[in-house]
Amino acid sequence: MLRSIFKLIKQKFFYLYYLRMADFSLIWGEKGKAIHYLQKLTGKYEVNSVIWWKLGKLLGEEGNWFEAKKAVLMALRFNRRNPRYLYYLGKAEEIIGFTEDALRIYKKALAHKSDCELTLFAKGNLLMKKGSFGEAVLCFYKLIPFQGKNPELYNNIGLCLMQLNNYELAESFLQKAVMLKPKDAVYAYNYGLVVLKRGDFEKAIAILSKHVKEERAEIFSSLGYCYSSLGKYEESLQFYKKALLIAPHQKENLVNLACIYARMGEHTKALEILKKLLRVNPSDANLFNNIAWIYENLKNYWEAEKNYYRGLALAPKDPNLMYNLLCCLRKQNKYCEAMEIIAVLKRIPEWRKMAWSSLAQIYEKMGEKTLAVDCYNKALGLN
């Protein structure tokens, strides 16, 4: 009898010892030790859901999400509807890579507590990653009453709206993010980007220029794009060069740099950059398109045509390439080949107007004024 009592006292002592040592370790900032004591506790004794959840939370914070998932599942055995436990299970599934399971769990957590901020934010972020921007923005909107001063929330809403092409509304949310955290270069970049997409290049330059000291490639490249759109090629060139010092193999910046050289009349430099890229990316139809465009500017239509056809061999349904080739053929008076491309473009709704207009120009050059007028009318939707 005494032995049994002593055994119970000993068990109780060590139970409390492990629990208190875990608490003290957390106070001292030693999460690893806290996990060690909680694992001792859960390995030797029957513990409640709170202890299992605490262990799972700490394991997750330390990046061990596989073990965190196991611990949270143990917590859910005691309380299957606890939104906090469900949130951490969803987070574990998301980080492990089971995104569909994570979304299902987040949905279940919100069914039990619809205003759970952590879960709403996590669900919104996951939907953003999956490209479901409309659903994501609905999650973030629900958080505004609770997190009205959270710049990340407004930033995320703005990014979603930008992806949905609602640039005006996106700008207002991204501006709020910058107002709440004006020194943050990421928020400033996103704000500048949406202003750029709206075509207000001067304003975008004013926003982005405040953060050039951050030495971020995306800020430099956006400034390069703004200056090139304003026809200020020297300034544009300098910013693209700065972007490439940070990210020397960034293909888009190299292509843009080549285009700036071409616009400045330095076609040899432009072609050198694009041909080097082509050796690394031989299947990139857009590179052939850009090379062809430079040759066309040089009035070397034979080389231009050849490269347009090479691009189309890689991307036979690309309407931009088709249209560029069409323009090149028209300049060479190769009307029959041009008309074959026009016939294809007329079947693409968003290109139909351009196709009829191009056909009208061909008829006009051929002296067929009646046919030209008829095609212009069709381009304008009058027939």
Phi, psi and omega in degrees: 000312179296324179296321179293319179295317179298320180296319179294319179296319179297315179299316181296320181298310182291328176301310180292326180298310180298320181294314181292320180295326176295317179297315180295321179299321178294319178299322181277359179079019181257081184295323179302316178293321178300317178298318180302312182291323179291324176293324174300316183296310183289335179282339186247338188229159170283119182240164182276177184295328182297318181292318177298317180295318179299319178296315180299318180298315180294319178298320177296316179298332178270002176088004180265075188284336176295313178289326178300317180300316180299317182293318181292324176299323176294321178296322182288342175298330181271329185213089188288345184253006182292114183299327181292317179294318180297322178301313182292327176294316177299318179298318179298313180298319180297313184289325176294330178123000180267075189292323180294320177296320180298314179298320179297319181290319176301318180298318179295319179298318182288337176292331179270333178209094190293340182256023179290107189298314181301317182291318179299317180295315181296318179296316178300314180297320180292320177296323175300314181298327181276356179085010179268072190290327178295315178292321181298315184295330177294322176297314183292324178301322181295340183273346184303317179298335184261332185231049184296347180242023180263108183297328180297324179298310180294324178298315181294319178299315179300318180295319178297313181296325177296318178294334178271008178066020175263073189292324183296312180290323178300319180300320182295322180286319179293328176295321177297319179300317180292321179296323180284331181218074189294339183269000182279117184290328181293313179295320179297319179298314181297321178295314178298323181296317181290326175295320177300314181296334176279354176088008179266078189291324179297316179294319179298319178299316180299321180290311187287329183296336179292345186238021180294334179292345179289344179056051179255130184300320183292329177290316179296317182292324177294320176295321177300318180295316180300312182295322179293323179294333177271001180079012180264079191288327179298313179297318180301315181302316181297320181287322176296322178296320178295319179298321182285339173294327180276316181232080190295341183251017180287109190300315183299319179293323178295318178297315179297321177299317178299319180295322178295315177303318181297317180294333178274001178089004180265069187292327180297314178298318181298312181295324179300315180296313184293322180290326175296317178297323182294327177294330178273327183236068186293348182255014182270104182297328182294329177294318176298322178299315180291320177298316179299319180300321180293316177298324179295321176298328178278000183064022173268076190292331180296313178293321180299310181301315180302316181286327174299316179296323177297318177298317181292333176296328178274327181226074188295344181254012182282110183293330178297314178297317179299316182293319179297319177296318178305313180297321180294318179294322180296321179295335180265005182063028176269073191288324181297313178295322179296320181294329176297319178290320179302320180300324178287315182296330180295339180274355178257112189311313184286350179251358185300316181299314180297323181295312179296322179295320178294320178296321178299318180295324178294313179298323179297317178294329181279354180085009180269077188294320181298314178295323179298314180299317179300317180291321177298320178298320179292325176297324180274358180075024182271345178245000000 
